[in-house]
Amino acid sequence: MDEKTVIQILASEYNLPISKVEEIVYYQFKYTAEIIREGKFESVRLPYLGKFHVRKGRLYHLNEKSDRSIGE
């Protein structure tokens, strides 16, 4: 079952407009993207999906890359 079908089923089951159900379903991913864009690299925990964070090695790599681009 694809996501559009699930959204339509939820909309009809709860008597909500499809746009509102889409907003509810996609909100958690918009929130996660916002936190990542802030650049603080805080952990984000999404219930039933898990905890998302940046590995220390990856954070070091990103900092090194940005330091090199500033020096050029």
C-alpha positions as CSV (number, residue, x, y, z in Angstrom):
1,M,0.0,0.0,0.0
2,D,1.5,3.4,-1.0
3,E,1.5,6.5,1.2
4,K,-1.2,8.3,-0.8
5,T,-3.6,5.4,-0.3
6,V,-2.9,5.3,3.4
7,I,-3.5,9.1,3.6
8,Q,-6.8,8.7,1.8
9,I,-7.9,5.9,4.1
10,L,-7.0,8.0,7.2
11,A,-8.8,11.0,5.9
12,S,-12.0,9.1,5.3
13,E,-11.7,7.2,8.6
14,Y,-11.3,10.4,10.7
15,N,-13.4,12.6,8.4
16,L,-10.6,15.1,7.8
17,P,-9.5,16.8,4.6
18,I,-6.6,15.1,2.8
19,S,-4.4,18.2,3.1
20,K,-4.8,18.1,7.0
21,V,-3.9,14.4,7.1
22,E,-0.8,15.0,4.9
23,E,0.3,17.9,7.2
24,I,0.0,15.6,10.2
25,V,1.8,12.7,8.6
26,Y,4.7,14.8,7.2
27,Y,5.1,17.1,10.2
28,Q,7.7,14.8,12.0
29,F,10.0,14.9,9.0
30,K,9.7,18.7,8.6
31,Y,10.6,19.0,12.3
32,T,13.6,16.7,12.0
33,A,14.8,18.7,8.9
34,E,14.4,22.0,10.9
35,I,16.6,20.7,13.7
36,I,19.3,19.5,11.3
37,R,19.3,22.8,9.4
38,E,19.9,24.7,12.6
39,G,23.3,23.1,12.6
40,K,23.4,22.4,16.3
41,F,23.4,18.6,15.6
42,E,21.1,17.8,18.5
43,S,19.6,14.4,18.7
44,V,16.0,14.0,17.5
45,R,13.8,11.2,18.8
46,L,10.8,10.2,16.8
47,P,8.4,7.8,18.6
48,Y,8.3,4.4,17.0
49,L,11.0,5.4,14.5
50,G,14.1,5.9,16.6
51,K,16.6,8.5,17.6
52,F,18.5,10.4,14.9
53,H,21.8,12.0,15.6
54,V,25.1,12.9,13.8
55,R,28.0,10.6,14.6
56,K,31.0,12.4,16.1
57,G,33.3,11.4,13.3
58,R,30.8,12.8,10.7
59,L,30.6,16.0,12.7
60,Y,34.4,16.3,12.8
61,H,34.5,15.7,9.0
62,L,31.9,18.4,8.4
63,N,33.8,20.9,10.6
64,E,37.1,20.1,8.8
65,K,35.4,20.6,5.5
66,S,33.9,24.0,6.5
67,D,37.3,25.1,7.9
68,R,39.1,24.3,4.6
69,S,36.5,26.2,2.6
70,I,37.0,29.3,4.8
71,G,40.7,29.3,4.3
72,E,40.5,29.1,0.5
